[in-house]
Amino acid sequence: MSTYTEKVGNKLNELLEKTYDAEKGFKKAAENIENPQLKAFFESKAKQRYDFGHELKTEIMSFGQKVDKGDSITGKAHRAWMDVKALFSLDNAESMLEEAIRGEKAAIEEYEDVLEDTSLPSTTATILRSQKEAIKNGLSNIKILEDAR
């Protein structure tokens, strides 16, 4: 196995782990929100991340690499923090939206970091650019939802 393949596989597995974390975080947000519009939004974002995860897993396996199915400590802490915010926040919806905005901005940065690697195969770069753009579009929608509140 070449170093190139292992390097790409490792980067994609890190991104996959963060995608799993985001999916679980959006599911948790949907569970903790009463507003039907926001609940539907968070559920759709969770589904989007689920789909992203499958795309990434397929790409990782196409390199003959092992797919990590982890759950990062950071992700668990983030979801726990969302639970605490849901319990104690006077404006649950706003705090969930703020947390979603923070998480989406971090995700965009993570995608950009991986995309800076010039050794990425074109198929991988195309998938990552598409997912990053979808996250950016979702971030715009979160901000619209936040402004509408």
Stockholm file with secondary structure:
# STOCKHOLM 1.0

chainA/1-149         MSTYTEKVGNKLNELLEKTYDAEKGFKKAAENIENPQLKAFFESKAKQRYDFGHELKTEIMSFGQKVDKGDSITGKAHRAWMDVKALFSLDNAESMLEEAIRGEKAAIEEYEDVLEDTSLPSTTATILRSQKEAIKNGLSNIKILEDAR
#=GR chainA/1-149 SS CCHHHHHHHHHHHHHHHHHHHHHHHHHHHHHTCCCHHHHHHHHHHHHHHHHHHHHHHHHHHHTTCCCCCCCCHHHHHHHHHHHHHHHHCSSHHHHHHHHHHHHHHHHHHHHHHHHTCTTSCHHHHHHHHHHHHHHHHHHHHHHHHHHHC
#=GC SS_cons         CCHHHHHHHHHHHHHHHHHHHHHHHHHHHHHTCCCHHHHHHHHHHHHHHHHHHHHHHHHHHHTTCCCCCCCCHHHHHHHHHHHHHHHHCSSHHHHHHHHHHHHHHHHHHHHHHHHTCTTSCHHHHHHHHHHHHHHHHHHHHHHHHHHHC
//
